[in-house]
Amino acid sequence: MSSTTSAILYALTVSASPASTVPDDAASKPHHGKGRFHNPWDSWVELSPLSIMGEMTKRAVTGDLKWPDTTPPTVTVHKPNFLPSRETSKLRATWLGHACFYAEFPGGLRVLFDPVFEDRCSPFSWLGPKRYTKPPCDVSEIPIIDMVVISHNHYDHLSLPTVKAISKKHPNCHFFVPLGNASWFKEAGINNVTELDWWDERDLTLSPTKSGVEKVTEPDAPATKSAEIVGRISCLPCQHTSARGAFDRSKTLWASWGVESGGKKIYFGGDTGYRAVCDLKGVEDDHAEQYNLPVCPAFKQVGELRGPFDLGLIPIGAYDPRWLMSPMHADPHDAVNIFQDTKCKNALGMHWGTWVLTEEDVLEPPRKLKEAMKRNGLPETGAFDAKCDAYLNPDAPCSRCRKVGATCVISGPFKREHKRKRLSQLEHEAEELRKRLNGTNSTRPRNRITSPIGGLNGITDLSHTPQSLGSSTTGASPTQSIDPLAIHQQPLPINARPAPVVIHATTSPAGSDGPTQARTLKGVIVDAGEIDDIFQIFFQDHAPFLPILDPSTTPNGYYEQSTLLFWTIIFVASRNYNKNPTLFPTLAEPVLEMELLSMGSNAAPVFKIQSFLLFLTWPPPGFEVVFPMSGWLLHTAMQNGLHLPMASHEFGRNIRSLRSEPLQANKSILMMDMQRRSELWAYCIIVYQRACLCKGQPPRAMLDLVPDSGHKLCRQLTPILALQLRCLDIVSKCCISIFTTGVRNTSPEHERSMSALIRAHEAQLHDLVAQLPSNHNTLHPTIARLLIQVFYLYKDLSGSYDSCFTRLTSTACSVIDHLRVLYDNAETYAGSPMFIINALILASSVLLRLLKSSMSSKIDAEKAKNALFAGLNLMKYMILDAKDIASKCSAALNQLWNSPKAFRKADGSEYPTLRIRSRLVVSPVIDMACWWREEYEPDAPPTALPNNENDGSNEVSNANNSNNDLLSAPISNMANVGTEFGFLNDEFLTDFEWALDGGNGGNDYLLPPEAYSDLAWPAPTSSADLNLPPI
């Protein structure tokens, strides 16, 4: 065929086809009734509208109703590549969303199936299901449309604006519809329409013409013999129904279709069920052998009488709940049976990934499709695929691209719209769940008092929306995105490294301070060459994470300005200084002493704040007071007016007196410009919030400290600093919301309420990232996403599949992937900031917990395992001392991975959720530590006071207890660590400020692991009964 065929006008002729074989009962039209059509098979069950409404209302009241989560990324959207002409040697089919396909036949025929390009599938433009996946193109961008095939008249398959647009641009386009639908088209001014009954066929002839006028012949007229493009269309049965209003149910027919042209055949399933499933309470697999239900026989008839087909377009979505949807909507297992019955050689899944029509996760259909193919003994990929399965292995092309030899490109997630409306819906959902929980709590017996820890977590106050959420609780609904909210969060290019700091030479300074001088601190001598090397390391490896210092200032200059800041720089960077490995351990104590002594005055606040920022970002191993010192840092910054950069003069000394004292001028906040004040305050917030998070404490959302201060502050900051601040602000608000809602209640209603809050903050983080340029830093948003999604581990891991765990797996793997490329040299990891180490430990702990649970069979376990091992290897490079957190967690994770008892009850059954639930984002890490201790130190002696042995006290030992020396005794080096991992005992837990050293071996100090939501504490007769101090 000539390449000029695209410019030729064709007249389409519809003529009768030669008689084909039809089923024996076709002539009797068993699907015709009095004024309506019906499905004439035992596989169909008619449900009345009243019964449907009653059951759905019941599901809403009982909390069984599910709201799929459509937070991006969901379905990957590719720009279609339509052929510029009719010339092609292969059959091509392009999925344009939901049930819409554009087929390009080798003979030149171009067919569009069930086109709907509107935002909502509804009679109203403002009401009804709204797209969460935008169309990959506009209907006007499709170059050639010879005919449009409509399966039935539901709004997600037939759109008036779309068909009008097609008819206007392609006036010769012909529409084929099931019986009874032609009048609707003619009322819309479209006369090029032919309606067919089941088993009817028509031949198509596209003849070159100068005028381009269409010809439609009577059914008995012969086809044009000299036609260049020919085809045949068959109207075939399927199991469904129809309606466009409240009173026209089943008044028009529904159908599947077969189209043949150029030696290739397509089967279009339209919208169909396969069998009717009753309400099987608690049964997830209705395809088990014991459920031998009648199936629709029409598909085998189609396969035998019209097959085989080169390509099947078969629906796989909108099937949950099964008792309601199964008669009219096939699930992926039904779809595979249809695939086999109709004798399709290959197939693509459709009717999913566009609108939320039912309750299954939006990305569940392609996952279940692979399971169904495997179950039927068919290849999981290459025969029957969903459009794109790149989420199953982000590092490899999807099976579809591999099959056609195309380059697999994952586009960025699209920007979600109508955020305020979704926010309102989510807040309403969360509020309703809280009210229900509060009503449940109010029905408890009055003689039972609430757990004091439950009271702290706000379980008894769930009827109130957390004040901290404010307007930031953005929404999403329950489920996932490509494999889900990931698996996978859409894979984006990793940009983990901070911007480098421009380093100036210090050995030959341009100033007048001369060569670098050697310095001494408490007998520790650091010569000039070492100081120059260490400063070089600092500005190369450390300053990019905390760029608060001027690299043009020489070491001598820093020493003259502030000895505290000078020695803090030396101490921080000496951890990477391999030429003299003795510096770091010997400087730890004197530098810590300097830091603590400086807290006694407010002199030189700028350098003091900078020193504490560095010290708390890179604390010494085993340092236990990062959290309280970060609070002191924040309050010092506020005392000097950093939180109000424009009003700092109201907090400091008179500026004229400062000008008269040059020595003090550069130490004053008043002498800093507005941007430097803002940046210093932002870093104070960041260090404080990270300290809270790493200790499992609810951080204050500091951007709301002063009305509108957060917005004004971020305008003054560099983009990377504003990004960090915004990410941590979202994480902080999420933690406060979860903490206020309560963390010990494990009821299904509470889990749904918690999930709603988590999804809200996930969506808010996505909206933040969507506004960033394409080359933005991806490290901080990825860590923030993990800190939000980690709360999903508070849910039941042994329950039914939830896509949130797949997203959590993907995020944890992504964090580790980011950290693997953070530095060029492995030795540099020893200088990692504390928040990087904590992120690695948390990601590894999350993956370990998921891999050790029953959820491992439902996530990408191989990818998770590889990421876990990579994380453990990274931890080894971060170890500075046998008592640091990286060393301890690395050893614990290693042993628990190889332990068959980890996260298991005494009877070997799985422990379904976290036992440690009050420590927010670090609960999985502490929970992991406790599981390790129970297995590897079950008989460890308690570290209680000797005089507590007989009084049964459960009070925590104070700092003056002699046995507490065991908690803080230093360990000199890794060589002292034996096979018993003695360093992972109480000292390990002091990193989290734990005191598992009460009476009875410490077991009484923790709440029992069961029945968190129903914990009854007996009412004491006096304070002595609870061993509490008198009030």
N, C-alpha and C positions, 0 to 999 in steps of 0.2 A: 504494500500500500504506500502511496506517495506521502511524503512528509507534508504536502500541501493540503491534506485532507482536513486539517483543523480549520481551514478557511472556507471550506465548501459548506453550503447550506444543504440540509437533508430534509426530505419529507418523510415522515414516519407513517407507515401503513400498518394497521392492525387487521389481521385476517384469521379465519378459522384454521385450526391446526388439524392435521390428520388425526383420526380417532386413535386414542391411546387406551391402554387397558386401565380399567377403574375397578374398585372393589364391587363385590356383588350387590351390596346394599346401596350403592351410590345413587342409583336411579330413583330409589324410594325417598331420597332426601330425609334421612332420619333426624337431621339436625334442625329441620324446619318445624316450627310450631305455629300456634294461632297468634299471629302478630308479633312473634318473637322467635329468636333462635335459641338453641340450647346445645349442650354437649351430651351426646347420646351414649355415654360410656359409664361403666361402674366406677371409673377412676375419678369421676366428678361428684362433688358434694356441694349443693347449693346452701349457702348461709344467708339468712335473712339479715337485712340492715339492722333491725332491732337487736338481734342476738349479737351481732358484731359490736354495736355500740355498747351493749351491756357488758360484754367481756372486756373491751378496751377500757371502759370506765373502772371496772374492777381491777384491772392491771395497774391503772394509774393510782388508785387508792391504796393498793397493797404495796406499791413501790416496785412491781415487776416490770413496769414499762421502762424501756431503755431508750436513751437518746444518743444515737451514734455521734461520735466526735468528728467534726469536719475541719478541725484546725489544720492549716497547711503545715507541711506538704502532704498532699494526698496523692492524686493521680498525676503522673508526669505528663506535661503537655508539650507536644512537639509540633512545630509548624509543619503542616502537610506539604508534600512536594508532589503536586499534581503534574501529570504529563502535559507538555505544551501542545501535543497533537494527539490524534487518535491512534498513532502508530505505536504498537507494543507487541512483543512476542509472548508475554507472560500475563497471567491473570493477576491483577493488583486489587487489593481491598484496603481502604483507609478508614480507620475508626474515627469518627468525628464526635464521639461522646454518646453515652447511653445506648440507644438502639440504632443510631444513625451510622450507616456505612456508605462510602462512595466506592463503587466497583468499576474498574476499567478492564474490559474484556479484550482479549487479543484481536478479535475481529473489528474493534473500534467502538463497540457499544459502550455507553456510559450510563450507569444506573445509580440512583440515589435512593436509599432505603430509610424510611421513617425519619425524615428530617425535622428536627426541632432545634432552633437556634436561639430561642428566647431565654431570658433569665429565669423565668418561672414557668413550670408546667401546670398551668392553672387558667381558668377563664378570666382571671384578673391579673393585671400587671403588678399589683401591690400586695397580693395575698397568694399563699400557696407555697409549695416546696421551691426553694431558691437554689440555684446552682452553687455548688462549692467547687466545681471544676469548670472553668470557662471554656467555651468552644475553641478549638485550635485555629479556627478561621471564621470569617463571615461567609454566609451563604453566597454572597455576591462574588466571592473570590474563587468559587468553583467554575472552571472554564467552560465545561461542556456538560449539559444534563439532557440526555435523550428521553429518559423516563424516570418517574418517581413511583416507588412501590410503597403502599401504606398497609400495615398489618391490621390496624383497627383504629378506632377513633378516640382512645384515651388521650389526655392532653400531653402525656410524655412521649406520644408517638405521632400525633397529628397537631400541627400548629397553623392557625389561620394566617398570621403575619408571615410565617416562613413560606407557605405554599403560594401566597400572593406574590412574595418577592421573587420566587422561582419562576412563576408564570410570567411576571413582568419582564425579567431579564432573558428568559428562554421561552418565547411564545410558542415554539414548536414542541416543547416538552409535553409528554403524555403521562397522565396519572392513572395508575392501576390500583383499584381499591376493592375490598370485599363487598359483597352484596348489600345494598341498602345505603351505601355511602355516597353514591354519585350525586344525589340531590343536594347534599351539603356543599359539594364543590360547585355545582351549577348556581346555587344561590350566592356563592362568593364570586361569581363571574368567571369561573374556570370551566370551560366546556370540553377541553381535551381530556376527557376522563372515560374510563371503561371500568365497569364493575363486574366482578366474576364470582361465581359460586365455587364451593369446594370441588376439586377435580376438573374444573374448566381450564382450558388452555387457549392461548392465542399465539399466532406467529407474528413477528415484528419484521418490518422491512424498512430500512432507511435508504432512500434513493436520492442521489445527488439531484438538486434542482436549482434553477436560477432564482425562482421566486421564493423558495423556502416555504411555500404554503403546505400545510399539513393535510394529509388525506387519511380518513378513517373509513374503511370499507365495511360492508355488512359481514356478519360472521361467515357467510358462505362464499364470499368473493375470493377469487384466487390471489395469491401474493404475486408481487412483481418479480418476474424471473431474473431480470437483469440487475437486481439490487446488489449493492456493494456490501452493505452491512445487514445481516439477518440475525434473528434471535427468536427464542421461544420463552414464554412466561406461563407458569402453571400456578394456579391458586390451589393451595393444599390445606388440609385440616390441621387444627391445633386445638388445645384445650384452654379456653379463656372466656372472656365476656367483654361487653362493650357498654359504654355510656358516656355522654357528655353533659348530662344534666341529672336532676333528681328523678325524672320520670321516664327516661328512655333506655333503661337497662335492657340490654340484649336485643334491642330493636334493629340493630345493624349487625352484620356478620363480622367475625374476626377470622384471620387466616395466617398461615405461613405461606411461603412462596418458593418456587424454584425458577431460576432464570438461566437460560443456556444461550451461549453465543461464542463464536470463534473456537468451537471445540472444547469449551470449558463450561462447567455447571456450578452454580452457587445455590445452596439451600439457605434461605433466610427464615429463621425460626420465629421472628416477630416477638410476641409475648405469649408464653405458654406455660401451663403446668404439665405434670407427668402422672401424678397420683395424689390422692387426698390422704393426709395424715391427720389422725385425731389428736386430741390434746393428751399427749403422753407425759404425764407429770414427772419431772425429774429425769427424763430420758433425753440425752443429747444426740444419740445416734439412732435415728429412726430408719436407718438403712440396714440395721442388723438383720440376720437371717430370720429371727422370730417375727419380724414385722413384714410378713408377706402380703402386701397390699396390692389391690388391682392397679394395673398401669394402663395408660392410654394406648390402645392398639394402633392408633392412626400413624404413629411414627414408623412402625415396622412396615405398614402398608406403603408409606411414602418411600421407604428405602427399597422395598421390593419392586414397586411399580414405577418409580421415577429416579431411583438411584442407579449407580453411586454418584455422589457429588464430589467435585474437586475441593470445594471449600464449604464448610458450614458456618453460619453466623448464628450462634446459639445463646440464648439468655442464661445467665448464671447468678443473677442477683435479685434482690427484693423478695426474700423468702422467709423472713422471721417476723412474727412467730409462725411456726410451721402449721399449726392447726387452722390458722386463718389464711395463710398465703399459699400453702402447698397445692390446692386445687388449680390455682391460676398462675403460679409462678414456680418455675423449676429452681431447685437449689443446685449447686455444682455437681452433686452426685447424680441427680436426675438428668442434668445436662449431659453428663458423660454417657448415660444410658440412651438419651436421644441421639447423641453423636454416633453411637454404635447402631442403633435401630435404623437410622436414616442412611447408613452406609457412607458417611462423609470420610474422605481420605484425610483431610485436615480441617481444623476448625479454629475459630476465634470466639472468645467469650464476649458477651455484650450485656446490656441492661444492668449496668453497675457503674459506680464511680462518678456519678454526675449529680443526681439529686438524692436527698434522703427520703426514701419512700417507705422504708420499713426499718426494723430495729437492729439488723446485723451490723457489725463493724463495717465501715465503708470499704476497707481493704481486706475483709475476710473472704469474699468470693474467690479471688485468684489463689489465695492460700489453700482454700478447701478444694479448689479445682485440681491442684496438684495431688492432694491427698486422694481424691476420687480416682484420678487416673492411675495412681499407684495401686489403689485398692482393686481396680478392675484389670490389673495386669498390663496396663498400657504405659508407654513412656511418659514421664512427667512433663517433658518439654518436647517441642517439635511436632506434636500431633494436634493437640488441643490446648491452646494457650490463651491467656488473657492478653490484653494489648501489650503490657510491659511488665516484666517481672524483674527489673533491674534491682529492686529493693532486696531481693533474696541474696544477691552477691554484688554489692556496690562496686567492687574492684574489677568486675568482668562485665562484658556486654550482656544485655538481656537475651533470652533465647530467641526472641523474634528477630533481633538484629543479627544474631549469629546465623540464623536460618537463611536470611536473605542476603547476607554478606555486607550489611550496611554498618556504618560507623554509629556506635551507640553514644548519644550525647544526652546527658541529663540536664534539662533546663532548670533554672532557678525557680523556687516556689513563687506562685503568684501572690499578689497582695490581697488580703481579705478585705471585704467591704462591709459596710453597714455595721461597724464595730459596736456602736452605741446600742443598736437594737439587740445584738447578740449579748452584750453585757447585761442589758436589762433582763433578758430571758434567763441568763445564767444566775443572776442575783435572785430572781424570783424562785428558781429551782432550789438554790441553796437555802433560801429563807424557809421554803416549805419543808425541806428536809429537817432543818433545825427545829421548826415548830413540832414536827412529828416526833423527833427525838425528845424534845422537852416534854411533850405529852406522855411519852413512854416513861420517862424518868419520874413524872409526877404520880404515876400509878404504883410506885414501889411502896411496900409497907412502911408505915411511919416509924416503926421501931428500929428501922435500919438507918444508919447514918452514912453519909457519903464518905468515900475514901478521901483522906486529906490530900493525897496527891491528885486524885480526880478533881478535887476542888480547885487546886492550883491550876489545873489544865482547863478549867472552865467547863467541865462536863455538865454541871448543874445550871449553866447559863447559856444554853445553846439557842435560846429563842432570840438572842440579840445578834445582829450582824456585827462582826468585829469592826470597831471604829477605825482600825488601821487600814482596812481595805479601801475606804473612801471611794473615789472614782477610779481607782487603779485596778479593780477586780474585773479585768476583761474576761470575756467568756469564750467558751467553746463547749461543745457538748461531748458526751462520753464516747469516744473510741479512738480511732487512730488515723494515721496517715501512712504513706506508702510503707508498707508492711507495718506499717502502721505507725498518729500524730504524729515516726519512722517506722514493717520495721521501718523502713528506715526514714529517719529524718533525712530529708533529701541530702544526698552527699554533695557537699560544696567543697571547692578548693580550700585546702588547709593554709591558713595564714596565721601561724601561731607566734612568730617571733616579734618581740617589740622593736620599735624603731631604734637603730643604734644611736649612741651618743657620740658626737664629734669630739675626738680626743686630741688634746694639744700636748705638745712636748713639754715635759717637766724637768728634764735634765739640764736644759739650758734656757732658763726662764727669761722672758723678755723684760720682766720687772726688775726691781732693784733689790729683791730679797736674797739674791745670790744662790749658790748651789744648795741642793736639798741637804739638810742637816740630819744626822742621826738623832734618835730620840730614845728616852728610857722611861719605862713605867714599872714601878714596883720591882726593880731589878731586872726587868726584861728589856734587853737592848735590841733595838731595830736599827740597822745601819742605813745609810743614805740610799744605797743601791736597792736594798730590799723595799724601802719606802716607795721609791719610784716605781719599782715593779708592781708592788701591791696597788698603788694608785692606778697604774695602767690596767691591771686586772679589774679593779673596781669599776672604772668607767667603761670598760669593754663588756664585762659579763653581768654586773650587778646594777649599775645606774640605769640601763634601759628599762628595768622593771620599776624603778623609783627615781625618775629624773628630776630630783629636787636640788641638785648641787651643780655648781658652775664648773665645767671641766677645765676652764682656762685659769682657774685659781690654782696656784702651786701648793704642794704639801706644806711648805713653809707658811704660806698664806693661811691655810686652814688651821695650822697649829697656832698662829698668832691670833686668829679670830676666836677659836674655841678649841681648847685641848680636848674637851669632851667629844666634839664632833670629829676631830682628827683621829683619836684613838678608836672611835666607833667605826670609822672607815677602815682603819687598819685591821680591826678585829673581824669585820664582816668579810673583807676580801681575802684575809689570810687563810680562810678555809679552802680556797682554791690554790694557795701558794705552795707548790710542791717542792720548791727549792729549800724551804725551811718549814717542814711539817710540825715543828714544835711550837711555832708561834701561836697557832689557833688555840690549842688547849691551855697554854700558859697565860694567854691574855684574857681568857674568859672571866676569871675571878676578879682581877683588877678593873677591867672595863665594867663589869656588872656593879662593882662597888662605886665607881664613878657615876654610873647612871643613877643608882639609888641615892647617893649623896646629893646629886643635883636637884632632887625633888624637894629639897628643903628651902629653896628660894625661887623667885621668879626672874632672876637675872638672865640676861641674854636669851629671851624666850625663842627667838628665831632658831638659833643654833641648837638649843635644847630640844625643840620640837623636831628639828631635822634629825638629831641624834636618836631620839626615841623612835622615830619612823623607821630608821635603818635597823635599829636594834630589835624592834618587834617584828620586822619583816624577815630578818635573819637571826633569830634568837639562838643562844647556845643550846647544845643538846641537854635534854632533861630539865630545861627551864620551865618552871611550873606557874609563873605568875604573869604570863603574857596577857591573860584576860584582865586582871585588875590593873596592870600597868597601861593597857590600852585605854581603859576608862580614865586614868589619870592624864594621859596624853590628850584625850578629847576635852577634858575639863580645863586643862592648861590652855589649849587653843581657844576655848570659849572665854576664859578669863582675860585673854589678851585680844578679844574681839574679832577673831578670825571668822567666826560664824556670821558676822555682819561686816563684810569687807568694806562697805561704804561708810560704816559708823565705827571703825576700829579706833578712831581718835578719841571716842568717848570711853575707851577702856584702858588707854595707855598714858604714859607720861606726856607732859606738855612738849610739843614738837620744838618750840624755841629752845627749851633747855637741852633737848637732844642735839640741836645744831651747835650748841656751845660746848658739847662734849663729843667730839668726833669719834672717840674710842667707843662710845656707846651707840652712836647713830646707826651703824650698820647692823647692830644687834636688835634693833627695834622693829616691830611690825609696822609702825607708823611710817617708816622710811621705805617700805616696800610698795611697789606699784599695785594697782588693783588686781591685775591678772595673777601676780605672784601670790598675793594673799588668798585669792580664790583657789589657786592650785594647791597651796599648802593646806588649806582647810579641806579640800576634796580628798587629799591623801590621808588626812587625819580620820575622816569618815571611813575611807576604804580600809585602813589598817584596823580601826576599831571594829567594823562590821565583820571583817575576816576573823578577828580574834574571837568574837562572839560565836561565829559559826563553827570554828574549829573546836570550841569547847562545848558545843551543843546548847548554847544559850540563845534566847530570842533577842536578836539585835534590834536596836532602835532604828526606825526608818528616818534617817537624819535629814533627808531632803524636805521633809514637811515640818522641820523644826520651827521655821518662820514662814508665814504665809507667802507663797509664790517665790520663796527663796531658792528652791530647787531649780526652777526654770531660769531664773536670773543667773544662778551659779553656773549652770551648764553652758550658758552663752559665753561665759568668760574663759572656758576651758578648751584645751586641745581636744580634737575628736576622740582620741584613744582614751583620754582621761574621763571625758564625759560618758563614753561607752561603759567603762568600768563602773562608774558611779551609778549609772542607770541600771545596769545589770544587777549590782548588789542591792539597789533599792527595791527592785522587783523581788529578789530572793528574800530580802528582809521582810517585806510585807507578806510574802507567802508563808514564811516561818511564823510570823505573829498570828496570821489568820489560822493556820493549822493549830498552833499552840492554844489559841483562844477557843477554838472549836472543841478541842480535846483530843488527846492522842491515845487514851487507854480504852476507849469504847471500840469494840470490834464487831458491832452489829452491822448487818447489810445496809441499813439506812444510813448509819454513820459513815460507812465506807463510800456510799454514793455522795454524801455531802462533802466528804474530804476530796473525792475525785473531782467534784465540780470546782472546788477551790483550786486544786492543782492545775486543772485544765485552764482555768481562768488566767492564772499567772503564766502558764506555758504560752497561751495565746498572746498575752501582753508582751512577753519576751520576743515572740515571733514578729509582732508588729514593730517592735523597736528595731530588730535586725533588718526587717524589710525596708526600712527607711535609710539604711546605710548604703554607702557606695559599694560596688562589687568587690573592691580590693580591701574591704574592711578587715580588721583583726578578728579572727574567728575563735581564738582561744578563750577569751573572757565570756562571750555568749554561750559557748559550749559548756564551760564549767558551770555557768549559771543555770543552764538547762538541767544539768545533772543534779545540782543542789535543789532544784524544784521537783524533778521527777523522782528523786530518791524517796519521797514520801509515799510513792506507790508501794514501797516495801512494807508499809504499815497495813496493807491489805492482806487478804488470805491468799497465799501462794498455791494452796492445794485445791482451790476452787476451779471453776470453769475458766477457759481461756479469756484473757483480757489483753487487748492490744497494748495497753499501757506498759506491760512488762516487755514487750518487744521494743517499744520506743525507748524504754529505760536501758535495755541491753545495747541498743544502737548508740545511745548517748554515752554510756560508759566506755564503749569501744572507741568512740570518737575522741573522748578526752585522752585516752591512752595514745591514740594515733597522733594527736596534737603534741603530746609531751615527747613522743619519740623523735620528733623533728625540731625540738625546741633549741637544741645546741648542736654544733658541729662535732664536738669532741665529747667522748663519754666522761672524761675527767671533769668537765665543766658542770656536770649534774650535781657535784658535791656542793656547789654554790647556789642551788635552786632555792628560791624564796619559799617560805613556809606554806604559803597558800598553794603552791605547785605540788609540794610533797603531800599535803592533805588531800588535794584533788586526786592524785594518783592512788593514795591509800583508799579513798572512798570508792573510786571507780573499780578498783580491784576487789574490794569487799563486796560491792554490789554484784559483780560478775560471779564471784565465788558463791554467794547466796543463791543466785538464780540457777547456776549450774548444778548446785546440790539439791535443788528442789524439783518437784514434778513438772515445773514450768520449763525445765530444760528441753523437754521434747517438743515444745511449741515455739521456741526461739531459735535463732541461728546459733546452735550450741558450738559448732566448730569455730565460728568467728569469735564467739565469746571466749572460748578456751584459749585461742591464740592470743587474743588481747590480754587475757589474764596472765599468761606466761610472759608476754612482753612487759607487762606492768611489774611483775616480780623481778625481772631482770633490770628494769630501770631503777627499782628501789635499791638494788645492790650498789649502784653507782652513787646513790644519794646518801649512803651511810657514812657518817663522820665518826661515830662512836658507838660502842655496843649498847649504850643506854638511850640512843636517840630513837625517835618514833619510827623512822624508816627501817632500822634494824629489827626492832621488835615486831612490827607488823609483817615484815617480809618473812620472818621465821614462823610466825603464827599462821599466816596464809599458806605457806608451804606445807606445814603439818596438817592443817585442816583439809587441804585439797586431797591429801592421801588418806584421810581418815574416813572409814565407813560410818562412824558414829556422829559425824558433824551434823548439826541441825536435825538430829533424830531423837525421838523419845526412847525411853528404856525398852519399850517393846519393838523398837525398830521402825515404827511409823514416823512419817514426816512431821516435823514441827511446823505448823502452817504459817506462822507470822513471827514478827520480832518480839522478843521478850523484853528487850530494852526499848522503851517507847517514849521516854521523856527528854531525850537528848537531841531531838530534832534531826538535823542532817547527819550527825555523827552516830546516831543510834545503830545503824548497821555495823559500824566499825567497833563500837563498844560491845554490841551483841556478839560479834565475831570473837572478840577477846574473851568474853565470858564463856562461850562454847569451848574455846581452846583451854581455858583454865579448868573447866569442869572435867575435861577428858585427860589432860596431861598433868594436872595437879589436883586430883580429887581428894587427896589426903593431906593437902598442904595445911600446916598448923596455922590457926588464926593469929593475927597480930594484935589481939586485944590486950588491954591493961591487965597485969596480974591481979590487981584488986577487983577486977570485974568478973573473975572466974565464978564466984558464988552468987552474985546478985542478978545474973541474967540480963544485965543491961545491954541494950542495943545501940547505945549512943556511939557516935563517931569519936574516935580518939583524937585529942587535940595535938597541937604542935609540940607540947611539952612532954608527951608520952615517950618513954624511952624506946618502946618498940617501933616508934615511927622512924627511928634511925634506919631501920631496914628498908623503908620506902625510899629514902633519898641517898643511900650509900652509893658512892660512885663506883663504877666498874671501869677498870683501866683500859682494857682493850678486848678485842674479839677473841683473843686466844684463851681468855678465861671462861668462855662460854662452853659448857659441856653439852652432852647429848640431852640433858634434862631441861635445857633452856631455862635455867634459873632466873635469867634476867626478865622473863616474861611473867613473873609473879606479881606481887603487889606493886612493885615499882613500875611495871608496865601500865598498870591502871592509874597510876598517879598522873600520867599524861592527860587523863580525862578527869582528874580530881575525884577519882572514885575512892571509896573507903569501904571495901568489902571485908572489914575486919571486926565486925560486931561479934557478940557472943554466939555460941553454937556454931563456930566455924565460919561465921559470916553469912550463913544461909538465911538467917532471920532478917537480915538487913534489907534484902530485896523483897519486893512484892511477889507473891506466887505467880508463876507464869500463866496460869489459867484464869479465866473469868475476870478479865480486867474490867469489863463493863458492868459486872454484877458483884463487885467486891464489897462485902459487908464487914464493917469493923465493929466489934462489940462495944457498946457504950460503957466506958469506965466509970467507976464510982468515985475516983479521985485521980488527980494528975499523977500520982505515984504509980497507979496501975499501968500507965503507959510509959513509965520512966521518963516523964517530961519534967522539966524544971518548973517550979511553982511560978505562977504569974503574980 
